[in-house]
Amino acid sequence: MAERTPRDDTSTDTDTDTGTGTDAATGAGAGDRVGGGADGGPEASRWRPAGPLSWRRGRVLAALAVLTAALLAFHRQVPQTPGRLGSLLESFLPWLGAPVLLLLALALLRRAPLALAALVLPTAAWAYVFGALLLPGSAPGARDLVVAQHNVSDENADPQATARVLAAADPDLIALEELVPPALAAYEQTLAPDYPYHEVRGTVGLWSKHPLSGTRQPDIRPRGFGDDWSRALRTVVRTPRGDVAVYVAHLPSVRVFPRGLASVDRDESAVLLGRAVAAEPVRRVILLGDLNGTVDDRGLAPLTSRLNTPERGFALSFPRAFPLVRVDQVMARAARVPRIGTLPGTRGDHLPVLARVSLD
């Protein structure tokens, strides 16, 4: 039998050292104890939070909050390459409010004061960019025109019902895109009683309660598009408040691919439409159409730099089942667009939008 070595009573057990050691059961430093006496009573088990460390908690959340604020405030500085990244961001810019709410929930869950403080920045940035759209607008005025805009879809199985939804809103003007025969005849027949004046060019049309004149087809075809591509018209509406030049347009579609946003044709068509509007001799202009872009998207800058956009309302219109963006636009020159909203869904893949245009 091996000889047992006696225990050295003079050695120090570092696990029970109350000076600088660490409690083996909790791993906490003794300096974290609150109260407590030598008897090891209940007070000895209370620990205060490490104050300086609590402000370090949530640094990643704080960094994400600052990044979100920067994207909101300086989205124009995001480059277009690769993949037209800037336009892609701007297409969904209002949705940056969703990450702010998520970061807020995580910051509260983690009790991270640094993250909560940082979230003031994206909240203020979102409110600055989009907050005005949520405010109540002015009351309708005597000089207002009510206009409706709708991409009715070339696969719409019930054009009569679609026309009735639009007419029920009683607008002065109704602009439609993706008009195809025989659906065109159904729109003409259903809208005729309330809208005796209408013009159609290619796949776009305008129905009006007021006389129309000087209708023509502006050329907004991107390079490489054939002569049969006809998706714009210009006409003059003779309203009781004076003449207004009205443009109806359907810009080329955009697609989102893994490599980015395919919007070159849309952007080129927007430039051509912007030039046509700039050369328009009639002082007041209203543009109605499916522009396949949001008013924040720099691809529509040739239009948004020349025309007033809606002052109130988000009116997300596409896709109909779960609208994420407003690509159906109402803009004006020498006039304001105090409010825009949506109408009930039809058999089209967009929601119709309804707006007031105040003729200054």
C-alpha positions as CSV (number, residue, x, y, z in Angstrom):
1,M,0.0,0.0,0.0
2,A,1.3,3.4,-1.0
3,E,2.1,5.8,1.9
4,R,-0.5,8.6,2.3
5,T,0.9,12.0,2.0
6,P,-0.3,14.3,4.8
7,R,-2.3,17.4,3.9
8,D,-0.3,20.6,4.1
9,D,-2.4,22.8,6.4
10,T,-0.4,25.9,5.6
11,S,-1.4,25.9,1.9
12,T,-3.9,28.5,0.6
13,D,-7.1,27.5,-1.3
14,T,-7.4,30.1,-4.0
15,D,-11.0,29.1,-4.8
16,T,-12.1,30.5,-1.4
17,D,-9.9,33.6,-1.4
18,T,-12.3,36.5,-0.8
19,G,-9.7,39.1,-1.6
20,T,-8.9,38.9,-5.3
21,G,-10.0,35.4,-6.2
22,T,-13.2,34.2,-8.0
23,D,-16.2,32.4,-6.6
24,A,-15.9,28.8,-7.9
25,A,-19.7,28.3,-7.9
26,T,-20.6,31.5,-9.9
27,G,-17.5,32.6,-11.6
28,A,-18.2,36.1,-10.5
29,G,-15.7,38.5,-9.0
30,A,-15.9,39.4,-5.4
31,G,-16.0,43.0,-6.3
32,D,-19.5,42.4,-7.8
33,R,-21.0,41.5,-4.4
34,V,-23.7,43.8,-3.0
35,G,-23.8,43.9,0.8
36,G,-23.4,40.6,2.6
37,G,-21.7,39.8,5.8
38,A,-19.2,37.3,7.1
39,D,-22.0,34.9,7.8
40,G,-22.7,34.4,4.1
41,G,-26.4,35.2,4.5
42,P,-28.8,36.1,1.7
43,E,-27.1,39.4,1.1
44,A,-24.0,37.6,0.0
45,S,-25.9,36.1,-3.0
46,R,-26.9,39.4,-4.5
47,W,-24.8,40.7,-7.4
48,R,-25.0,44.1,-8.9
49,P,-24.8,44.4,-12.8
50,A,-21.3,45.5,-14.0
51,G,-22.2,49.1,-14.9
52,P,-19.5,49.9,-17.5
53,L,-20.1,46.6,-19.3
54,S,-23.8,47.3,-19.8
55,W,-23.0,50.1,-22.2
56,R,-20.7,47.9,-24.2
57,R,-23.6,45.4,-24.7
58,G,-25.4,45.9,-28.1
59,R,-22.5,47.3,-30.0
60,V,-23.4,45.3,-33.1
61,L,-27.0,46.4,-32.9
62,A,-25.9,50.0,-32.5
63,A,-23.6,49.7,-35.6
64,L,-26.5,48.3,-37.6
65,A,-28.7,51.2,-36.5
66,V,-26.1,53.7,-37.7
67,L,-25.8,51.9,-41.0
68,T,-29.6,51.9,-41.5
69,A,-29.7,55.7,-40.8
70,A,-26.9,56.3,-43.3
71,L,-28.7,54.3,-46.0
72,L,-31.9,56.4,-45.4
73,A,-30.1,59.7,-45.3
74,F,-27.5,59.2,-48.0
75,H,-29.1,56.6,-50.3
76,R,-28.2,58.8,-53.3
77,Q,-24.5,58.1,-52.5
78,V,-25.0,54.3,-52.9
79,P,-23.4,53.5,-56.3
80,Q,-25.4,52.0,-59.2
81,T,-22.7,49.4,-59.8
82,P,-22.8,46.5,-59.4
83,G,-26.3,45.6,-60.4
84,R,-27.8,49.0,-60.2
85,L,-27.6,48.7,-56.5
86,G,-28.7,52.3,-55.8
87,S,-32.0,51.9,-57.7
88,L,-32.7,48.6,-56.0
89,L,-32.2,50.1,-52.6
90,E,-34.4,53.1,-53.4
91,S,-37.2,50.9,-54.8
92,F,-37.8,49.6,-51.3
93,L,-36.5,52.5,-49.3
94,P,-39.5,52.9,-47.0
95,W,-39.2,49.3,-45.9
96,L,-36.0,50.3,-44.1
97,G,-38.4,51.1,-41.3
98,A,-38.8,47.4,-40.7
99,P,-35.2,46.7,-39.7
100,V,-35.5,49.7,-37.3
101,L,-38.4,48.0,-35.5
102,L,-36.5,44.7,-35.4
103,L,-33.4,46.4,-34.0
104,L,-35.6,48.1,-31.4
105,A,-37.1,44.8,-30.3
106,L,-33.6,43.2,-30.0
107,A,-32.2,46.2,-28.1
108,L,-35.1,46.0,-25.6
109,L,-34.7,42.2,-25.2
110,R,-30.9,42.5,-24.6
111,R,-31.4,45.6,-22.4
112,A,-28.7,47.4,-24.5
113,P,-28.8,51.1,-23.8
114,L,-26.1,51.8,-26.4
115,A,-28.3,50.3,-29.1
116,L,-31.4,52.1,-27.9
117,A,-29.6,55.4,-28.1
118,A,-28.2,54.7,-31.6
119,L,-31.7,53.8,-32.8
120,V,-32.7,57.5,-32.5
121,L,-30.7,58.1,-35.7
122,P,-32.6,55.8,-38.2
123,T,-35.9,56.7,-36.5
124,A,-35.2,60.4,-37.2
125,A,-33.9,59.7,-40.7
126,W,-37.0,57.7,-41.6
127,A,-39.3,60.3,-40.2
128,Y,-37.5,63.0,-42.1
129,V,-37.7,61.2,-45.5
130,F,-41.2,59.6,-45.2
131,G,-42.9,61.1,-42.1
132,A,-44.8,63.8,-44.1
133,L,-46.5,61.1,-46.2
134,L,-48.4,60.0,-43.0
135,L,-49.7,63.5,-42.1
136,P,-53.3,64.5,-42.7
137,G,-53.6,66.4,-46.0
138,S,-55.5,69.5,-46.8
139,A,-59.2,69.5,-47.6
140,P,-60.3,69.1,-51.3
141,G,-60.4,72.4,-53.1
142,A,-62.6,73.8,-55.8
143,R,-59.7,73.7,-58.2
144,D,-58.9,70.1,-57.7
145,L,-59.0,67.4,-60.3
146,V,-59.5,63.8,-59.2
147,V,-57.5,61.3,-61.3
148,A,-57.3,57.5,-61.3
149,Q,-54.4,55.4,-62.6
150,H,-54.5,51.7,-63.2
151,N,-52.5,49.0,-65.0
152,V,-55.5,46.7,-65.7
153,S,-53.3,43.8,-66.9
154,D,-53.5,42.3,-70.4
155,E,-54.8,39.1,-68.7
156,N,-57.7,40.7,-66.9
157,A,-60.6,38.3,-67.1
158,D,-63.3,40.8,-66.1
159,P,-62.7,44.2,-67.7
160,Q,-66.3,45.3,-67.1
161,A,-65.9,44.9,-63.3
162,T,-62.6,46.7,-63.3
163,A,-64.2,49.6,-65.2
164,R,-67.0,49.7,-62.7
165,V,-64.6,49.9,-59.7
166,L,-62.8,52.9,-61.3
167,A,-66.0,54.7,-62.3
168,A,-67.4,54.3,-58.8
169,A,-64.6,56.5,-57.4
170,D,-66.0,59.3,-59.7
171,P,-62.6,60.7,-60.9
172,D,-62.4,63.3,-63.6
173,L,-59.7,61.3,-65.5
174,I,-59.0,57.6,-65.7
175,A,-55.7,56.4,-67.2
176,L,-55.3,52.8,-68.1
177,E,-52.4,50.6,-69.3
178,E,-52.1,47.2,-70.9
179,L,-55.2,47.7,-73.0
180,V,-55.7,44.8,-75.4
181,P,-58.6,43.8,-77.7
182,P,-61.2,42.6,-77.0
183,A,-61.0,44.0,-73.5
184,L,-60.7,47.6,-74.9
185,A,-64.2,47.4,-76.2
186,A,-65.4,46.4,-72.7
187,Y,-63.8,49.4,-71.1
188,E,-65.2,51.7,-73.8
189,Q,-68.7,50.4,-73.4
190,T,-68.7,50.4,-69.6
191,L,-67.1,53.8,-69.1
192,A,-68.9,55.6,-71.9
193,P,-72.0,56.8,-69.9
194,D,-69.8,58.8,-67.4
195,Y,-66.7,59.4,-69.6
196,P,-67.8,60.6,-73.0
197,Y,-64.3,61.5,-74.1
198,H,-61.4,59.1,-74.5
199,E,-58.3,58.5,-76.4
200,V,-56.2,55.3,-76.9
201,R,-52.7,55.0,-78.4
202,G,-51.3,51.5,-78.5
203,T,-51.9,49.9,-75.1
204,V,-52.5,53.0,-73.1
205,G,-55.7,55.1,-72.9
206,L,-57.3,58.1,-71.1
207,W,-61.0,58.5,-70.3
208,S,-62.2,62.0,-69.4
209,K,-65.3,63.9,-68.3
210,H,-63.9,66.9,-70.1
211,P,-63.1,67.4,-73.8
212,L,-59.8,66.2,-75.2
213,S,-57.8,67.7,-78.0
214,G,-54.3,67.6,-79.6
215,T,-53.8,63.9,-78.9
216,R,-50.5,62.5,-80.1
217,Q,-48.1,59.7,-79.4
218,P,-44.8,60.7,-77.9
219,D,-41.9,58.4,-78.8
220,I,-40.4,56.9,-75.6
221,R,-39.1,53.7,-77.2
222,P,-35.7,52.5,-75.9
223,R,-33.2,51.6,-78.5
224,G,-33.8,48.2,-80.1
225,F,-37.6,48.3,-79.5
226,G,-39.8,47.9,-82.6
227,D,-42.3,50.3,-84.1
228,D,-45.1,48.2,-82.6
229,W,-44.1,49.1,-79.1
230,S,-46.5,52.0,-78.3
231,R,-47.0,52.8,-74.6
232,A,-47.5,56.5,-74.3
233,L,-50.0,59.3,-75.3
234,R,-50.3,63.0,-74.8
235,T,-53.5,65.0,-74.9
236,V,-54.9,68.3,-73.7
237,V,-57.8,68.2,-71.3
238,R,-60.1,71.2,-71.4
239,T,-61.1,71.5,-67.8
240,P,-63.3,74.2,-66.2
241,R,-60.1,75.4,-64.5
242,G,-58.2,75.7,-67.8
243,D,-56.2,73.5,-70.2
244,V,-54.0,70.7,-68.8
245,A,-51.6,68.6,-70.8
246,V,-52.0,65.0,-69.7
247,Y,-49.4,62.3,-70.4
248,V,-50.2,58.6,-70.0
249,A,-47.2,56.2,-70.1
250,H,-46.2,52.7,-69.4
251,L,-42.4,52.5,-69.0
252,P,-40.6,49.2,-69.7
253,S,-40.6,46.6,-67.0
254,V,-37.8,46.0,-64.6
255,R,-36.7,42.6,-63.2
256,V,-34.8,41.7,-60.0
257,F,-32.1,39.1,-60.7
258,P,-29.3,37.6,-58.5
259,R,-26.9,40.0,-60.2
260,G,-29.1,43.0,-59.5
261,L,-31.8,45.2,-61.0
262,A,-32.4,45.1,-64.7
263,S,-33.7,48.6,-65.4
264,V,-31.7,50.0,-68.3
265,D,-34.6,50.1,-70.7
266,R,-36.9,51.7,-68.1
267,D,-34.3,54.4,-67.4
268,E,-33.8,55.2,-71.1
269,S,-37.5,55.5,-71.6
270,A,-37.8,57.8,-68.6
271,V,-35.2,60.1,-70.1
272,L,-37.2,60.3,-73.4
273,L,-40.5,60.9,-71.5
274,G,-38.7,63.6,-69.4
275,R,-37.6,65.4,-72.5
276,A,-41.2,65.3,-73.9
277,V,-42.6,66.8,-70.7
278,A,-39.9,69.5,-70.6
279,A,-40.8,70.5,-74.2
280,E,-44.5,70.6,-73.4
281,P,-45.9,74.1,-74.3
282,V,-49.0,73.9,-72.1
283,R,-48.0,75.2,-68.6
284,R,-49.9,72.7,-66.5
285,V,-49.0,69.0,-67.0
286,I,-50.2,65.8,-65.3
287,L,-48.4,62.5,-65.8
288,L,-50.3,59.3,-65.1
289,G,-48.8,55.9,-65.6
290,D,-47.2,52.7,-64.6
291,L,-43.7,53.9,-64.5
292,N,-42.2,50.6,-63.1
293,G,-40.3,52.6,-60.5
294,T,-40.9,54.5,-57.3
295,V,-40.5,58.2,-56.9
296,D,-37.4,57.6,-54.7
297,D,-35.7,55.6,-57.5
298,R,-33.0,57.7,-59.2
299,G,-33.9,56.0,-62.5
300,L,-37.0,58.2,-62.6
301,A,-35.0,61.4,-61.8
302,P,-35.7,62.7,-65.4
303,L,-39.3,62.9,-64.3
304,T,-39.2,63.6,-60.6
305,S,-36.8,66.4,-61.1
306,R,-39.3,68.2,-63.3
307,L,-42.6,67.2,-61.7
308,N,-44.2,67.4,-58.3
309,T,-44.8,64.1,-56.6
310,P,-47.6,63.2,-54.1
311,E,-47.3,65.0,-50.8
312,R,-49.4,62.6,-48.7
313,G,-50.0,58.9,-48.8
314,F,-47.9,55.8,-49.6
315,A,-50.4,54.1,-51.9
316,L,-48.4,50.9,-52.4
317,S,-49.8,49.4,-55.6
318,F,-47.8,46.3,-56.7
319,P,-48.2,43.4,-56.5
320,R,-51.9,43.5,-55.8
321,A,-51.9,40.5,-53.4
322,F,-49.2,42.0,-51.1
323,P,-48.2,45.5,-52.3
324,L,-44.6,46.4,-51.6
325,V,-44.0,49.4,-53.9
326,R,-45.9,52.1,-55.7
327,V,-45.0,52.0,-59.3
328,D,-48.3,53.6,-60.4
329,Q,-47.6,57.3,-60.3
330,V,-49.4,60.6,-60.5
331,M,-47.1,63.7,-61.0
332,A,-47.8,67.2,-62.0
333,R,-46.2,70.5,-63.2
334,A,-47.6,73.9,-62.2
335,A,-49.9,71.9,-60.0
336,R,-49.7,69.9,-56.7
337,V,-50.6,66.4,-55.8
338,P,-51.9,66.8,-52.2
339,R,-52.8,63.1,-51.7
340,I,-52.7,59.7,-53.3
341,G,-54.3,56.5,-52.2
342,T,-55.5,53.1,-53.5
343,L,-58.8,51.8,-54.6
344,P,-60.2,48.3,-54.1
345,G,-58.4,45.5,-56.0
346,T,-59.6,44.4,-59.4
347,R,-58.7,41.4,-61.6
348,G,-55.4,43.2,-62.6
349,D,-52.1,42.5,-60.9
350,H,-51.8,46.2,-59.6
351,L,-54.1,48.1,-57.3
352,P,-55.6,51.2,-58.8
353,V,-54.5,54.5,-57.4
354,L,-56.6,57.6,-56.9
355,A,-55.1,61.1,-56.4
356,R,-56.1,64.7,-56.1
357,V,-54.3,67.2,-58.3
358,S,-54.6,70.9,-57.2
359,L,-54.3,73.3,-60.1
360,D,-52.4,76.3,-58.8
